[in-house]
Amino acid sequence: MTSNATVERTEQPAEPSSATSWSWNTLLQPSEWDVLVYSTAFKLLLFPAYRSTDFEVHRNWLAITHTLPISKWYYDTTSEWTLDYPPFFAYFEKLLSIPAALIDPAIVDLNNLNYNAWSVIAYQRTTVIITELVLGAALLRLTRDAIDGRMQKIISISLFLHPGFLIVDHIHFQYNGFMFGILVWSILMARNGHKLMSGVLFAVLLNFKHIYMYLAPAYFIYLLRSYCFDSTGRLQIKHFLNLANSVILTFLLSFGPFALMGQIPQVLSRLFPFTRGLNHAYWAPNTWALVTALDRVFLYFAKKTGAQVNTAGVASTSRGLVGDTVFAVLPNVEPIHTFTVTVALQSIILFKLWRNPSYKSFVTALTLCGYASYLFGWHVHEKAVLLVLVPLSLLAAERQAYFRTYMICSIAGIFSLFPLLFTPAESVIAVLYSGLWLVIVYQSISKRVYELPGTFALAILDIVERLYLAGFILLQAFLTVWHLAKPQEQYAFLPLMLTSVYCAVGMVWGFVRLMYIYLNDTTYKGQLNEI
C-alpha cells in the first residue's frame, strides 16, 4: 500500500506557518465553506417539513434514556416505539437528552407521547445537522489525502449533499449521516494503512446500528488477510491479538453494563425481532420485490383460468406484518432461503477479496456485501439502499464501467426513497433536489471517465441502459398524474408496486454489473489501483 507521504495531494490548503497564523480559512477552502453554509441554510429551511414516526421514536428514546435507569432501557413499553438499537446508540441518545432537558423538559417526559412543540422539532433537527459533520469531516480528510484531489472533492461534496441523506435524515428523520460518517472514517483509515483503527471504528459502528452487519463479512476477511497475515501468508500473532482484543473491548464497553445485569437476551430480542414478513410495508426494490410482483401477475392469470392458488396468498398485501408475506402461486420464501442465497453470493465476493486484499478490492467487496444483503435479505427496509449507494460513491470516478453502475444504482436507489414522503411539498422538493444533484454529478464526473462502447454488444447495452434511466421520467410523470386523479381505493397500492418493481430492475442489474467488474477487475484498472 502506498504510504501517506508518497500519495499526491492536490488542492490542499497550505499549512499555517505558526499557531498564531491559524484561521478558519486553513480548515476549509472557499468552495467547501460555500457547500457547508448553503447546505446548512437549506436544511434549516426544512425544519417545518414532514416528519415520519421515526421523529417520535427518537424523542421517546431521549425520554427513556433520560428518565429511566439503564436497567430499564430495553424493557420499557410506555410507547410502542421501544428502544431497539444497540447500546452505543442508546448512550448517544442519553447524551443528547441532557441539553434537551435544559431546553424543554417536556421533550424528555416519558409519558408526553407524540410531543410536537417547536422546541423539540428545532432541537432534534439541529442534532441531525450537527452530528452529520462527522461525515463532513471524514469526506474532507478523504479529499486532502486523495491521489486526484479535484475529483475526490467532487465525490465528497456529492456524498455530503446526497439526496438520500436529505430525504431520510433531514425530512423523514434519522441519523444516517452521522453513522455513515463513522463508516467513511473507517474506510479512510483502511486506505491510509491504519487497519487496526479501521476495525475498531467499524466495531463502534456496529454498536450504534446493527444493520451494518451486512458489511461485516468484507471487514472480517479484509482485516484478517491484510492485517493479521503477512505477504507470505504467515499469521502475525501480535496483530491478530491486537485486533481481536480491540474489537472485544469495544463490545464490552457497549454491552458490558447489560451483561452484568443479565439482560443480554432481552437486548438481543429487541435488536433482532424475527417475527416479520419477507417484505417491508413498501417493498424495498430488491429481488423479492420482483418475485412478489411476479406472484401477483401469476395470481391474476390463475384467477382467469380457475387454477388452484394459496388462499392466504390472495389476501396477503405484504404489509410487512407478522406472517404477512404469503405467495398465492409461487412457493413461499423462508428466512433460511434468503440467508443461503446471501451467504452463497458473499462467499464468492469474499474469496476474491482474500486473494487480492487491496484497498480497491476492499471497497468493492464492502459495497457488494451490502448489496447482496439488500437484494436477498429478509425484511429489508428501503432505507438500507444507502448501504449500497454510499460506498459505491467512492468508486464512481474509477472508470466508465464503475460510473455507469453508480449512476444506475443512484437513480434507482434515490427514486425508491421518494415514497417515504407523503406530502406534496416535500415530494416536490425531493424530486427537484435529486434531479439537480444527478445532473451536476453526471456532468462533473462523466467528462473525466467517459469511454465509448468497445463492441457492438456494449453499444446496444448502452442504449438499453439509457432507455431504462429515461423511463424514470415517465414513471414520475405517471405517478404525479395518478395521485392527482385520485383513483379507486382498490388500486391504492399500484404506485408503490410500480415504483418498487421498476427500481428493483435497476438495482438488480447494478449488482450484476458490479459483480462482473469486481470479478474481472484487471480489465478495469484505475487510480485506486495505485493505493
TITI-69139 format. One record per residue: x, y, z of N, C-alpha, C in turn; residue in one letter. Coordinates in pm, whole numbers, plus 50000, padded with zeros to 5 digits. Layout:
<recs>
XYZXYZXYZA;...
</recs>
This chain:
<recs>
500854988150000500005000050000500885012350000M;500515022249923501285034449914501185042150044T;502285046750097502255054150222501705067950201S;501275074250312500695087650303501695097650249N;502965095350278503975105150238504165105550088A;503865094550019504095094149876502835096249796T;501685097349863500435099649792500335114349754V;500085116849628499965130649582498705136749639E;498775148749690497615155749742497455168649663R;496315170249604496065182249525495065190949594T;495155203849571494245213849625494225213749778E;495335210549840495385210349986495795224050036Q;495085229550135495455242650187496865242350245P;497535253650234498885254550288498845253650439A;499875247550497499955246450641500255260250700E;499645263850811499935276650873501365276950923P;501995288650911503395289950949503595289351099S;502555292851175502655292251321501275291151379S;501215288651509499905287351574499125300251566A;499815311551571499105324351571498565327951434T;499075321451327498615324751192497435316351149S;496995307251238495885298451202494605306351186W;493785302351088492465308351070491525297651017S;490245300751017489265291150967489485288050819W;490095297350746490335295050604491345283950580N;492175280650681493105269550664492415256150684T;491245256250741490495243950764489695239950641L;489015249550582488195247150464488555256950354L;488515252150231488685260850116487395268550093Q;487445279750020486235287849998485065279849942P;485315271049845484225263249788483615253749891S;484455248849982483965239850086483135247550190E;483555259750220482745268150307481375270750244W;481365273250114480095275750044479165263750058D;479705251850036478885239650048478325238350188V;479155240350289478725238850427477655249050464L;477895261650431476965272350471475635271150398V;475695269550266474445269250189473635256550216Y;474325245250232473585232950261472945233550399S;473655239450495473085240850630471875250050628T;471975260950553470835270250542469625263150482A;469865254950380468775247650317468145237750415F;468975230950493468465221250590467675228250701K;468085240350737467335247950837465935251250786L;465835253850657464525256850598463595244750601L;464165232850616463365220550619462865217050758L;463165225250857462715222350994461205219751002F;460355227850935458905225450947458395214150858P;459285207550784458865197550686458215185450753A;457635177050668457025164450712458015156350797Y;457505150250901458305141550987457615127950997R;458395117450985457845104050996457695100251143S;457195088351167457095083351305458475081651368T;459525080951285460875079851340461225091951426D;460615103351399460865115251481460415112751625F;459205107351640458705104251774459475092551835E;459935083351751460765072351800461985077751874V;462685086951810463905092251870463605101451988H;462485108651984462115116652101461835107552219R;461165096452193460875087052301462145080852356N;463115078452270464385072952318465135083152403W;465015095952369465575106252456464945105352595L;463625103652598462905102952725463285090352804A;463385079052734463725066452801465095067452868I;466085071852791467455072052844467675082952947T;466855093552943467005104353040466255101353170H;465075095353157464185093653272464455080753349T;464725070053277464815056853340466265052953369L;466475044553469467815038953491468165029653376P;469445027453355469895019453242469305005353245I;468995000453363468454986853376467084985253313S;466394996453286465034995853232464955000453086K;466065004353028466035009952892465425000252792W;465854987752796465414978052696464184970052741Y;463564974552850462334968252898461124977352885Y;461354990252877460254999952880459334998252760D;458014998452789456994997452683455955008452698T;456345019652757455405030852771454865034952636T;455735035252538455365038252400455555025752316S;454865025052204455085013852112456465014752047E;457085026752052458395028751990459495025552091W;459645012752118460615008352218462045009352164T;462995009752254464405010952218464884997952153L;465314998652026465724986551956467004988551875D;467854997951920469174999851862470214995151964Y;471434992051920472484987452012472844997852118P;473554993752222473805002552336474525015652305P;475485015752212476175028352184475195039052138F;474185034952061473195044852018472335049252137F;472075040152228471345043952349472145053952432A;473455051752443474305061452514474315074852440Y;474315074152308474255086252225472975094052253F;471845086952262470575093452294470615099252436E;471245092252527471395097252663472155110552663K;473205111252584473985123652574473145134952516L;472375131952412471525142152350470395146552443L;470005137852534468885141252623469255151852726S;470535153552754470955163152857470635177452816I;471095182252698470685195852657469195196652626P;468595185552580467155185652551466355188952677A;466745183152790466045185652916466185200152960A;467315206252929467525220252964466715229652875L;466595226052748465855234352653464365233652680I;463865221452700462435219552724462255206152795D;461975206152924461825193652999460745184452942P;459785190152871458715181852815459235172252708A;460375175552649460945166852545461275153152603I;461755152952726462215140452786461205134952888V;459975139552878458895134052961458455120852900D;458625110052971458365096752918456905094852876L;455995101552944454575099952915454035110552819N;454895119252772454485130052682454585125352537N;453775115452503453865109052373453415118452261L;454085117052146453765124952026453885139952049N;454815143852131455065157952159455635164452033Y;455025175251988455455181451862455595196551872N;455995201551988456235215852003457435219951919A;457515232851889458615237851807459975235151872W;460025234952004461285232552073461875218952040S;461035208652040461545195252011461865193851863V;461075200151777461355199551633462705205951602I;462905218051654464155225251627465345217851687A;465165212651807466295205951873466705193251799Y;465745184651770466095172051707466615174151565Q;466025183351491466535186351357467975191551365R;468235199851464469585205451479470605194551511T;470215184851593471165174151627471555166051504T;470635164551410470955157351286471995165151207V;471805178351195472735186751120474125186551184I;474175187951315475465188551384476195175251378I;475505164351405476175151251405476585147051265T;475935152551164476305149351026477685154850991E;478195163951072479535169251050480605158451066L;480275147451132481185136051138481455130950997V;480395130350916480545126550775481335137050699L;480995149750722481695160550653483185160350680G;483565158050806484985157750842485695146050775A;485045134550769485645122950704485855125450555A;484855131350491484955134150348486015144650321L;486155154150412487185164450398488575158050403L;488765149250499490055142350511490305133450390R;489255127150340489385118750223489875126750104L;489395139050092489805147949983491255152149998T;491655155450120493015160350143494065149750111R;493745137050134494715126350115494605119449979D;493775124649889493475117649765494595118649663A;494655109049572495565109649459495135120849364I;493845121049332493265131649249492335139849337D;492875150349399492105158149495490895164849434G;491005169249309489885176149244488695166849226R;488965154749175487865145349155487315140349288M;488205138149385487735133649516486865144249582Q;487175157049557486345167649613484935166949555K;484835164149426483515162849362482735151349427I;483405140049446482745128549507482355131449651I;483255137949724482985141049865481805150549879S;481765160849796480645170349801479355163449762I;479425154749660478205147649618477675138749730S;478575132949810478145124649922477565133050035L;478205144150065477705152750172476335158450138F;476095160850009474815166449964473885155649909L;474165143249938473415132049878471915133149907H;471085131549804469625132149825469125121949926P;469825110649936469415100550034469445105850175G;470485113350209470565119250342469525130350359F;469295138050254468285148650263466905142650292L;466545132150217465225126050231465095118550363I;466055109850392465925100850507466235107850639V;467205116850640467625123350765466915136650789D;466965145450691466535159250714465045161550688H;464375151950629462915152850615462275141450695I;462485129350650461895117650716462335116550862H;463585118450888464245119251019464915106251064F;466245106351052467115096351111468505102551126Q;469465094451169470835099251189471825091751100Y;471455089250976472315081550887473605088850852N;473545101950836474745109450803475825107650908G;475425108251033476355106251145476985092451140F;476165082151122476685068551127477495064951002M;477055069950886477875067750767479185075550775F;479185086250854480435093250879481445084350948G;480975076551045481865066951113482375056551013I;481475052050924481885042250822482955047950730L;482765060250684483745066450594485075068450666V;485045072150794486285073150871486985059650876W;486215049050894486795035550899487435031850765S;486735034850657487275032050523488535040350499I;488505052850543489675061550528490885056050603L;490655051050724491755045150800492335033050726M;491475025150664491955013650586492785018350468A;492335028850402493075034050286494455039250326R;494535045450443495795051250487496695041450562N;496285028750567497125018650629496915016650777G;495985023950838495725022650982494605012251002H;494914999850978493874989650970493304985851105K;494114986551208493594983951342492534994251378L;492805006851351491835017351379490595015751291M;490795011151168489655008651080488724998251141S;489304987451193488494977051255487794981751380G;488474989651461487864994851584486685003951550V;486865012751453485785021851415484575014151361L;484845003451287483704995651238483004988451353F;483764983751450483154977551569482294987651643A;482784999951653481995010651715480705012751637V;480815012951504479635015051420478605003951440L;479054991551449478134980351472477354982151602L;477974988651698477314990751827476465003351829N;476455010551719475505021451700474265016551626F;474485008551521473345003551444473734990151382K;472994979951415473394966451376473124963151231H;472474971951156472254969251014473584968750939I;474614974850996475924974750931476584961150938Y;475934951451000476424937650995476444932550851M;475614938650765475644934950623477054936350565Y;477814945750619479154948550567480244940950641L;479894934750752480884928450839481714917650771A;481144909150686481994898750624483174904450546P;482954915550475484054921650399485134926850493A;484724933050602485694937850701486484926250761Y;485794915650795486444904250859487534898450769F;487194895750644488154889650552489294899350521I;488964911950498489994921750462491004923650574Y;490504925750696491414928050808492194915450845L;491534904050835492224891450865493364889050766L;493064891150639494064888050535495164898550525R;494804911350535495794921850511496484926750638S;495874924450754496454929250879497004917950965Y;496274906850969496674895851057497604885850990C;497694886250856498634877750783499614886550707F;500854882250697501824889850618501754885550472D;502624891350390502574888750246502904874250210S;503564867150301503894853050275502794843550323T;501744849050384500664840850434500844836050575G;501834841450645502094837350784501294845950881R;500644839450977499834846551075500724854951165L;500374867751180501074876751271500284877251402Q;500744869451499500014867651624499734880951693I;500724889651696500564902451765499444910651703K;499434911551570498384918951502497014912751526H;496974899451520495704892451541495154895251681F;496014894451781495574896851919495184911451939L;495934920551878495584934851890494194937451834N;493924931851717492624933951653491514927251734L;491724914751773490704907451848490404914251981A;491434918052052491224924452183490554938052169N;490904945452065490304958652044488814957452013S;488464947751930487044945751897486274940752019V;486854931352092486204926152213485994937252315I;487004945752333486894956852428485784966452386L;485664968952257484614977852207483234972252241T;483054959252220481754953152251481514952552401F;482584950952479482424950952624481984964752674L;482544975252617482134988752655480674991052621L;480224984952512478834986752468477874978052548S;478114965152548477174955552608477504952052753F;478684956152800479124952252933478134954953045G;477604967253055476644970053163475424960953160P;474974957553040473784949053028474134934453056F;475374930553026475814916953060475884915253211A;476384925453281476474924853427475094923953491L;474084929753425472714929253477471954917053426M;472604908553347471954896653294470874899753192G;471044910553116470004915053024470324912552877Q;471384905452847471764903352707470634896952626I;469954886552676468844880852597467754891152565P;467434899852662466414909952639466874920152534Q;468124924352543468654933852445468634927752306V;469074915452294469104908852163467704906752107L;466734904352194465354902652146464814915552087S;465294926952137464904939852080465624942451948R;466894938451942467684941251822467294932251705L;466854920151734466584910451628465184904551644F;464154912251610462784906851613462514898951485P;462474885751496462394877351377460954874551332F;459964880451399458574877851364458064887951262T;458764889251151458374898651047458354891550913R;457644897550818457494891350688458694893550597G;458644887350480459734888450382459944902750338L;458834909650307458904923350260458474933150367N;458994945350357458544956150443457234961450388H;456624971350459455344976850417455394981350271A;456414989250238456674992750098457824983950054Y;457574975849951458594966349909459894973549875W;460944970749948462254975849909462564970349769A;463114978649681463334974249542464474964149530P;464194951949571465204941449563464634929349490N;465334918249497464914906149426463534901449470T;463244902349599461974897349649460804906249607W;461064918749578460014927249522459624922149384A;460624918149305460334912649172459594899349182L;460014890949278459354878049297457914880049344V;457714889349436456364892149487455474897449376T;455994906349294455224911749182454894900749082A;455864891949058455624880848966454514871749018L;454484869649148453424861649208452064868049186D;452004881449193450744888549169450294887049024R;451254887048933450924885048792450384870948770V;451054861048828450584847248818449204845748881F;448964852548991447664851949058446564857248967L;446864867948896445884873848804445454863648699Y;446444856948639446114847148535445504834548596F;445884831148718445304819448784443804821448807A;443444833648845442024836748865441254835748734K;441904839748625441254839148495441024824848449K;441984816148482441914802348435441294792848537T;441074797648658440504789248761441494779748825G;442774782248808443814773748867443804774849019A;444274764449084444314764349230445414773549282Q;445074781549384446044790849442445974789749594V;446974795449659447014796149804446094807449849N;445024804049918444044814349957444634824650052T;445594820550135446244830150225447034840350144A;447604835850032448364844849947447484854749875G;446244851049849445314860249783445034872249872V;444914869750002444594880550095445814888750133A;447004883150115448224890050159448504902250073S;448844913050139449234925250067450664929150102T;451384919950168452804921950201453034935050273S;452314937050381452464949550457453624948950554R;454374937950556455504936950648455094932750787G;453844928150804453394923950936453784909450961L;453494904851082453844891151118453174881251024V;453974872850959453434862550872452664867850754G;452904880050713452044886350615452454883950471D;453714880550445454174878550309453954864050269T;452834861650205452474848150162452184848650013V;452814839749937452604839349793451384831049758F;450694835049654449484827949612449804816549516A;450834818249434451154808349332452564802749352V;453534811449368454914807049385455144801249524L;456174792849539456504787649673456904799049766P;456524798049892456874808449988458374808550015N;458874820550042460284822450074460434823150225V;461344815050279461594814650423462934821350454E;463144825150581464424831450618465644823350579P;465554810050588466704801750554467064803150407I;466054805450323466324807150180467084820150154H;466624830950216467294843850196468714843350252T;468874836750364470204835650426471154827750337F;470664816650282471504808050198471974815250073T;471054822150007471424829349884472424840349915V;472174847750023473064858750059474464853650091T;474554843150171475864837650208476584832050086V;475864825649996476484819949876477124830949791A;476394841849772476924852849692478094859649763L;477954861649893479034868149966480294859349969Q;480124846349966481284837449966482124839549840S;481464841449728482184844249602482954857349614I;482284867349669482904880549685484104879749778I;483944872749888484994872149990486184863649947L;485934853449867487034845249815487954853749730F;487354862249646488164871249562488914881349650K;488264886449753488914896149842490084889849915L;489944877349957491034870450027492264869249937W;492024866749810493134865149716493774878449679R;492994889249686493524902349649493024912849749N;493644913649866493154922549972493634937049956P;493464942649837493844956549813492734965849862S;493054978549871492054988349915490874988849818Y;491154988849689490084989349590489204976949599K;489804965349613489024953049628488184953449754S;488744959149859488014960249986486764968849971F;486904980649911485754989549896484704983149805V;485144976549699484194969949609483504958349679T;484264950249751483684938949824482744943849933A;483114954649998482254960650101480904964550041L;480974971049925479744975149856478914962949816T;479574952949762478864941049715478254932949829L;478934932449943478354925250058477084932050105C;477124945350116475914952650150474854951050043G;475284950949919474384949549804473674936049807Y;474434925249828473844911849831472824910649943A;473144916350059472214915950172470964924050141S;471134935150071469994943550035469084936449935Y;469674929949838468874923549732468214910549778L;468854903349869468364889949903468074887950051F;468184898550132467944897250274466474895950310G;466234893150438464874891350490464384904550550W;463194908750512462554920750565463484932950554H;463904935750434464814946850409464024959850400V;464504970250468463904983450460464444990750338H;463594999250279464025006750161465195015950191E;465295020650315466375029950352467745022950351K;467745009650353469015002250353469765003850221A;469135009850121469825012049994471045021050012V;471055028950119472215037550145473465029250173L;473295017050220474445008150242475135004650111L;474405006050002474975003749869475505016749810V;474685027149816475005039549746476205046949804L;476375046549935477475054249996478845048449961V;479125035649988480455030449949480665030049799P;479585028049723479705027949577480155041449524L;479795052149595480195065549553481715066949550S;482415059849637483865060749644484535054449522L;483775046749444484295040349323483825047249196L;482995057449209482295063249095483225068348986A;484355074249023485245080448924486385071248882A;486285058548911487385049348881487505046748731E;486425042748668486375040448523484935042348479R;484715042648348483365044248295482445033048342Q;482955020848350482135009448393481625011448535A;482485016248623482065019148760481065030648762Y;481345040948683480485052748685479085049548634F;478975041748527477645038248476476895029948581R;477575020748646476945012848753476465021948864T;477315031448900476985041149005475755049348968Y;475655053748843474515061948801473215053748801M;473285041448752472085032948752471605030648894I;472525027048982472155024349122471675037049192C;472325048349164471945060849230470545065149190S;470265064849061468945069149014467855059849066I;468075046649053467075037049102466955037749254A;468085038749323468065038949469467425051449526G;467775063049471467195075549520465705076149489I;465325072149369463905072149332463105063249426F;463715052249469463005042849558462725048849695S;463395059949728463175066449858462035076549854L;461595080349736460535090449726459255086549800F;458835073749799457605070149871457665072350022P;458865074950077458945078050220458255091250252L;458075099750151457475112850172456035112550122L;455115116250210453695115150179453055128550141F;453735139450166453135152650145453665158850016T;452805166249943453185171549811454405180649814P;454465189849909455565199649911456915192749924A;457015183550020458275176550041458615167549922E;457595161649861457845153149744458415161249629S;457885173149608458395181949502459845185849531V;460115189349655461485193049694462445181449668I;462045169349707462915157749691463185154849544A;462155155549461462315152749318463215163149252V;462955175949277463755186549216465195186249265L;465365184549394466725184049451467495172249395Y;466855160649390467525148649339467885150149192S;466955155849114467225157948973468415167148951G;468455178149025469565187649014470875181049057L;470835173649165472035166649215472565156949109W;471675149149048472095139348949472705145948826L;472125156948782472655164048665474055169248693V;474235175448808475535181148843476595170248858I;476235159448927477185148448947477555142048814V;476555139948728476815133848597477745142548514Y;477445155448508478265164548429479685165548484Q;479825164848615481135166748677482055154648661S;481475142648662482305130648660482405124448521I;481305124648445481285117648316482345122748219S;482605135748220483585141148126485005136548157K;485215131448279486535126648318486705111648292R;485625104248287485755089548280485105083448156V;484385091348077483595085447968484465077947868Y;484005066047830484665057847728483595053047630E;483915053347502482985048247402482855033147415L;481655027547392481495013047396482455006347299P;483154996047346484194989847264483684979847163G;482474974647182481914964847090480474968347057T;479944961646955478554963946916477604960047029F;477924949047098477074944447208477044954747320A;478204960747349478254970947454477504983547412L;477524986547282476784998147233475284996047250A;474814983947221473384980747240473024981447388I;473904976047472473664976447616473604990847665L;474464999347612474475013447650473145019947617D;472595016847501471295022547461470185017647552I;470185004647582469144998847668469195005247807V;470385007147860470525013247993470045027747992E;470355034847886469895048747875468375049447868R;467775040147794466315039847784465695036647920L;466315027447992465815024248126465855036448217Y;466955043548216467085055348302466105066248261L;465885067748132464905077548085463505073848130A;463275060948152461965056348196461545061848330G;462505066148412462155071948542461405085148526F;461695092248420460955104748394459495101548365I;459265091248284457895087248252457195081748376L;457925074048458457325068548579456915079648674L;457765089748691457425100848779456225108548726Q;456165110248594455015117148534453735109348558A;453805096148542452625087748566452185088548712F;453135087748804452795088248946452155101648983L;452645112348924452075125648951450635126348904T;450395121948781449025122048726448125112748806V;448665101448846447875091648922447365097549052W;448235104249125447835110049253446845121549234H;446995128949127446055139949100444685134449062L;444665122848997443395116948952442615110449065A;443275107349177442645101049293441875088449253K;442575077749216441935065449167441205057949278P;440575047049239439805039049334440715032849440Q;440145030449557440895025449672441545012049643E;440925003749561441454990449536442784990649458Q;443085002149398444335003549324445355012249399Y;445125014449527445975023549604447425018849610A;447645005649603448995000349616449775000449484F;449085003349374449725002649243450935011849228L;450855024649270452035033349255453255028049329P;453055022949450454185017449525454765005049457L;453874996649405454344984549339455134987849213M;454644997349133455355001249012456715007249046L;456735015749148458005021849189458985011249235T;458525002249319459394991849373459934982749263S;459064978449174459464969049069460414975548970V;460094987748927460944994348828462324997448887Y;462345001949011463625004649077464394991649100C;463674980849130464324967949156465054962949033A;464504965348916465174961248792466544967748783V;466604980748810467874987748806468834983248914G;468314980849034469184976649144469764962749119M;468954953649067469454940249037470504940848926V;470214948648822471174949848712472464956548760W;472354966348846473544972648901474414962748975G;473794953549048474544943249119475264934149022F;474564930048915475184921448814476394928448751V;476224941148719477324948948661478524949548754R;478274953048880479374954748975480064941449004L;479304930749011479914917549032480834914048915M;480384916748794481204913648676482494921848678Y;482374934748709483554943348716484514938448823I;483984934848937484804930449050485564917649018Y;484874908248954485504895348922486454896348803L;486384907448730487284909748616488014923048634N;488474925548756488984938848789490264942548715D;491014932848666492234936248592491914943548462T;490694942048413490274948948292489874963348321T;489584966248447489034979348483489934986348584Y;491214987048553492144993748643491965008948636K;492135015248753492035029748761492975034948868G;492735047348911493665053649005493685046849141Q;492595040349180492585033649310493505021549314L;493885016449196494835005349192496225009649239N;496455022849244497765028049288497895028249440E;496775026049511496815026549658497115012749714I;
</recs>
